[in-house]
Amino acid sequence: MIFQQIEERIDITSATGELIFHAFGAIAHFERGLISKRTKDGIQAARMKGKNGGDLPSIQKPVLALQNLVQAGRTAGQAAKQLGIARSTAYRLIKETAET
């Protein structure tokens, strides 16, 4: 069996080729561990600054602003454009607030 590398051919049926193949695997495993540690450290640093990854921003302010603009006579499309949200999102928010 031959492992095809971009620049070289490594024959993993020989002892030397197998050693190189395993060395590459060990280096990749080591790098994976470093990436994981850096990611966890970054998440911890962000949490210490008060940021929680994955949390959606509060939607209450845009909903209130959307309602105010629509009540002031703007169309949902105009209000969406002014708030920087999609028109379909504006219609969905209006529908959701009307149901509650």
N, C-alpha and C positions, 0 to 999 in steps of 0.2 A: 504494500500500500504506500502511496506517495502523497504527502501533504504538499499541496501547491501553495506556495507563498507568492506574493506579488513579484518579488525580485529574484528569489532563489527557489530551488527545489530541495525539499528536505525529505529524505527517504527514512520513514519512521520504522522500517523493518530492521535497520541497523542500530547498533547500540548508540552511536553518536547522534543519529537522527532522533532516536527516542529521547535521549538526554536533552537535546535542544527543544524538542516539542514540549517536554515537561517543564523545562526552564521557562519557556514562553507562557505556559499555563500558570506557573507559580507567580510570574511577574503580573499577569493579568489579574490573578486572584488578589495579590497585594494591592494593586491599583484600585480594584473594586472596593476593598476595605477602606482605603484612603478617601475615596469619593463618598462612601457611606458616612464616615466619621465627619467629613467636612459638611455634609448635608445636615447631619444631626446638630453639629455645632452652630450652623447658620440658623436653623429653626429655633434652637434654644436662645440665641442672641436676639432674634426677632421677637420671641415671646417676652424676653426681658424688657424690650422696648414697648411692649403692650400690643404687639401685632399677633393675631392668631391666623395662621394660614387656613384657607378653605372656608372661612366664614364669609358669607355673603354680606355685602354692605346693607345697611338698613334701608328699606324701601319706603319708609313712611314719609320722608321729606319729598321725594319725587312724586309720590302719590298725592300728597297735599298740594304741591305746586301744580300738578296736572289738573286736579279738581278745580283749583282757583282759576287757572287759565281757561278751562272749558266753561266755567260759570261766568267768566268775564266776556264770553262770546266768541272765543277762539274755537276753531275746529280741533278735533283730536290730532289731526295731522300737523296743523300749525303748532299746537302745544308740544307735540313730540319733537318737532324740529327745533323749537326753541330750547327744550330741555336736553336735547342731544340723545334722545332714545328713539328706538324704532317705532314706526307708526303702529305696527301690529302689537307691540308691547303696550303702547298707550291705550289702544282699544281693549286689550286684555285687562289692564289695570282698571279701566273705567267699568268694564263689565263685572270684575271681581268686587269692586267697591259698591256697585249697585246691588249686588246680590246679598251683601251683608247688612 
